[in-house]
Amino acid sequence: MTSDLPALECIEQEPLGNAVGTVIWLHGLGADGHDFEPVVPMLNLRAPLRFVFPHAPVRPVTINGGAQMRAWYDIDPRAPKSGTEDIARSAAQVQALVDAETAGGTPPERIVLAGFSQGGVIALHMGTRASQPFAGIMALSTYVHDPEGLAAEVTFASVDTPIFMAHGHMDPMIPIARAVTSRHALEALNYRVEWRQYGMGHQVCAEELSDIGRWLDSVVGSSD
């Protein structure tokens, strides 16, 4: 499916020393791969991890009046499932990045799929449909697309992938109730979800970054 799709441009950050794992971190609507590049030093990681920050394709976004911007999928408030095809295409493009990491010697069980907002939707979509478990799924200020249909598409192997979900109490873009519903859908399918909520809006905060760093070290912090 990936052969006819354009490769994603990415920003790559290498650690000091040999990386024991890779984090592929997807940005939110209208941002780009530079968005989370500056937070890496703030994570205070013990583990040397490689970070890949892809840029989403540019496409018209209905909720923003059809304006062209970087987006992993279209959002049409009149048709909540309108982004399904875009999500599958974006997931295939990100899978090509996973395949490249694997070819370079980092298998999926040493790779974390991470994403904020729209990026988190892609990370959850991919991670729950994978043929083997990833090191983890990090889903920030986000939700599961079509939680009612999730059970029909998840794979047995993916249930072993740990999930970190975090959300702001005052998020005006994605109400926390939507994230809670997504979390419950995942837990009903036996996914292990570490849930965190913070007194913030649609953003990240210092406490959250500390929790992210701890969690990343726990899931890919050892090369053993």
Secondary structure as GFF3:
##gff-version 3
##sequence-region A 1 224
A	DSSP	beta_strand	10	13	.	.	.	ID=ss1
A	DSSP	beta_strand	21	26	.	.	.	ID=ss2
A	DSSP	three_ten_helix	37	43	.	.	.	ID=ss3
A	DSSP	beta_strand	49	54	.	.	.	ID=ss4
A	DSSP	beta_strand	58	61	.	.	.	ID=ss5
A	DSSP	three_ten_helix	62	64	.	.	.	ID=ss6
A	DSSP	beta_strand	67	70	.	.	.	ID=ss7
A	DSSP	alpha_helix	84	103	.	.	.	ID=ss8
A	DSSP	three_ten_helix	108	110	.	.	.	ID=ss9
A	DSSP	beta_strand	111	116	.	.	.	ID=ss10
A	DSSP	alpha_helix	118	128	.	.	.	ID=ss11
A	DSSP	beta_strand	136	140	.	.	.	ID=ss12
A	DSSP	three_ten_helix	147	152	.	.	.	ID=ss13
A	DSSP	three_ten_helix	157	160	.	.	.	ID=ss14
A	DSSP	beta_strand	163	168	.	.	.	ID=ss15
A	DSSP	alpha_helix	176	188	.	.	.	ID=ss16
A	DSSP	beta_strand	193	198	.	.	.	ID=ss17
A	DSSP	alpha_helix	206	220	.	.	.	ID=ss18
###
